[in-house]
Amino acid sequence: MKVEIYSDVACPWCYIGKRRFERALAAFPGAGEVEVVYRPYQLDPAAAATARPLMDALKEKFGPGAASMAGNVAQAARGEGISMDFERALAANTLAAHRLLRLAEHEYGAPVQHALKEQLFEAHFARGADIGDPALLTDLAVTAGMDAERVRGYLASDEGLAEVKGEIRGARQLGITAVPTFVFEGRYGVQGAQPASAFLQVFETVARDSAAPQPGTDACGDGSCAV
């Protein structure tokens, strides 16, 4: 079974959804036969290259309710063992991070890509790090198991840029307008940071129905980040 997860490093619900999904996967008897790949998506493709306080960006987008919204998300994150410090976090363009995740998948494999994704989320939401900074990205990549020189050269070039932009366009063409979105076997779509029990149910349903290719979509009104 293959699961493609469309998410953005700047999306808090993607971080929460990652934890819930992983909890469900750990409880699924067929976990050893599940391939999980992260796909790129940008909530704000026009984000400036220079990082700025995340709360400033949220207030511009959501108005005076931004602080309350951030508090609610941080509380949901704590329930999953995740620390989110919105006052410390920085808004940054995530394109370079997505390029690095692509390199991790193609040259190091899914486990390294997953480790890097976790590192990126933690750096962004808990440590107030600039996830657009090549030096930080290199440090995170090395921690995840990637070669420092390869990463530096890659980030200094345009390698993978066209491919990542193409994947982001492809996601929109598929009708993906909010993240996280989990696509099982290319035909079952689940949107939002669903409870682990819901993900487990989807795993079981897809496993049962894998011989009958009938597309379906599960959607939720919250627990996801829309454009």
C-alpha positions in Angstrom: 0.0 0.0 0.0 1.3 3.4 -0.9 0.4 6.6 0.9 1.4 10.0 -0.4 1.1 12.9 2.1 0.7 16.3 0.7 1.9 18.8 3.3 3.7 22.0 3.9 6.4 22.5 6.6 4.7 25.8 7.5 1.4 24.1 8.3 0.8 23.2 12.0 -2.0 20.8 11.2 0.4 18.9 8.9 2.7 18.4 11.9 -0.2 17.2 14.1 -1.6 15.1 11.3 1.9 13.5 10.9 1.8 12.3 14.5 -1.7 11.0 14.3 -1.0 9.2 11.0 2.1 7.6 12.4 0.2 6.4 15.5 -2.4 4.8 13.3 0.3 3.2 11.1 2.0 1.7 14.1 -1.3 0.0 15.1 -2.0 -1.3 11.6 -1.0 -5.0 11.3 0.1 -4.5 7.7 2.4 -1.5 8.5 5.5 -3.3 7.1 3.9 -3.2 3.6 3.0 0.4 3.7 5.1 2.9 1.7 4.8 6.5 2.9 6.1 9.4 0.8 5.8 13.2 1.5 4.8 15.4 -1.4 5.3 19.2 -1.6 2.6 21.8 -1.2 3.0 25.5 -0.4 0.3 27.4 1.5 2.1 30.7 0.6 4.2 30.3 -2.6 4.8 34.1 -2.5 6.3 34.2 1.0 9.4 36.4 1.1 12.8 34.9 1.2 13.5 36.9 4.4 11.9 35.3 7.5 9.7 37.4 9.7 7.6 36.7 12.9 4.9 34.2 12.2 2.3 35.9 14.3 2.7 39.1 12.2 1.9 37.0 9.1 -1.0 35.3 10.8 -2.5 38.6 12.0 -2.3 40.0 8.5 -4.1 36.9 7.1 -6.7 36.2 9.9 -7.0 39.5 11.7 -7.5 39.8 15.5 -8.6 36.2 15.9 -5.1 35.0 15.0 -3.8 34.7 18.6 -6.8 32.7 19.7 -6.5 30.4 16.6 -2.8 29.9 17.3 -3.6 29.0 21.0 -6.2 26.4 19.9 -3.7 24.8 17.5 -0.9 24.8 20.1 -3.3 23.1 22.5 -4.2 20.4 20.0 -0.5 19.9 19.3 0.3 19.4 23.0 -2.2 16.5 22.9 0.1 14.8 20.4 3.2 15.5 22.4 4.2 18.4 20.1 5.5 21.8 21.3 4.5 24.8 19.2 5.7 28.3 20.1 3.9 30.6 17.8 5.3 33.7 19.4 8.8 32.5 18.6 8.2 31.0 15.2 9.2 32.6 11.9 7.3 32.7 8.7 9.5 31.7 5.8 9.3 30.5 2.2 9.3 26.7 2.3 10.4 25.9 -1.3 14.0 25.1 -0.4 12.8 22.8 2.3 10.6 20.9 -0.2 13.5 20.6 -2.6 15.6 19.1 0.2 12.8 16.7 1.1 12.8 15.6 -2.5 16.5 15.0 -2.5 16.1 13.0 0.7 13.5 10.7 -0.9 15.3 10.2 -4.1 18.9 9.7 -2.9 18.4 8.4 0.7 15.0 6.8 0.9 11.7 7.2 2.8 13.1 6.8 6.4 15.5 9.7 5.9 12.8 11.8 4.3 10.6 11.1 7.2 13.3 12.0 9.7 14.0 15.3 7.8 10.4 16.2 7.8 10.2 15.8 11.6 13.3 17.9 12.0 11.9 20.6 9.8 8.6 20.7 11.7 10.4 20.8 15.1 12.8 23.5 14.0 10.0 25.7 12.6 7.4 25.4 15.3 9.3 24.7 18.5 12.7 26.5 18.0 11.8 29.5 16.0 14.3 28.6 13.3 14.4 30.0 9.8 13.5 27.0 7.6 14.5 29.0 4.5 18.1 29.3 5.6 20.5 27.0 3.7 22.8 26.7 6.7 20.0 25.5 8.9 18.6 23.2 6.2 22.1 21.6 5.9 22.4 21.0 9.6 18.9 19.4 9.7 19.7 17.3 6.7 23.0 16.0 8.3 21.1 15.2 11.5 18.6 13.2 9.4 21.5 11.2 7.8 22.3 13.1 4.6 25.8 14.2 3.3 26.6 17.8 4.1 28.6 18.5 1.0 25.9 17.0 -1.3 23.3 19.1 0.5 25.2 22.4 0.3 25.9 21.9 -3.4 22.3 21.0 -4.0 20.8 24.0 -2.2 23.2 26.3 -3.9 22.0 25.1 -7.3 18.6 24.9 -9.0 18.6 21.1 -9.0 15.2 19.7 -8.2 13.5 23.2 -8.4 11.5 22.6 -11.6 10.5 19.1 -10.4 9.2 20.4 -7.1 7.3 23.2 -8.7 5.8 20.7 -11.1 4.7 18.5 -8.2 3.1 21.4 -6.5 1.2 22.3 -9.7 0.2 18.7 -10.0 -1.3 18.7 -6.5 -3.5 21.6 -7.4 -4.5 19.9 -10.6 -5.6 16.9 -8.6 -7.9 19.2 -6.7 -5.8 19.5 -3.5 -6.5 22.9 -2.0 -5.8 22.2 1.7 -3.2 20.3 3.7 -2.5 17.8 5.0 -4.1 15.6 2.4 -3.4 11.8 2.5 -3.8 9.9 -0.7 -4.0 6.1 -0.3 -3.2 4.0 -3.4 -3.7 7.0 -5.6 -7.5 6.9 -5.2 -8.6 7.2 -1.5 -8.2 10.8 -0.3 -8.3 11.8 3.4 -8.1 15.5 4.2 -7.1 17.0 7.5 -5.4 15.9 10.7 -7.9 13.2 11.4 -7.8 11.2 14.7 -5.5 8.2 14.7 -8.6 6.0 14.9 -9.9 7.4 11.7 -6.6 6.8 9.9 -6.5 3.3 11.2 -10.0 2.7 9.8 -8.9 4.0 6.4 -5.9 1.6 6.5 -8.2 -1.3 7.1 -10.7 -0.2 4.5 -8.0 0.3 1.8 -6.4 -3.1 2.6 -9.8 -4.8 2.2 -10.8 -3.0 -0.9 -7.4 -2.8 -2.7 -8.7 -5.2 -5.4 -11.6 -2.9 -6.2 -10.2 0.4 -7.6 -13.1 2.7 -6.7 -12.0 6.3 -5.9 -13.4 7.9 -2.8 -12.7 11.0 -0.7 -13.0 11.6 3.0 -13.0 15.3 3.9 -13.2 17.3 7.1 -14.0 21.0 7.6 -11.3 21.6 10.1 -8.0 20.2 11.2 -6.4 21.3 7.9 -4.7 24.4 6.5 -6.3 25.9 3.4 -4.8 28.5 1.0 
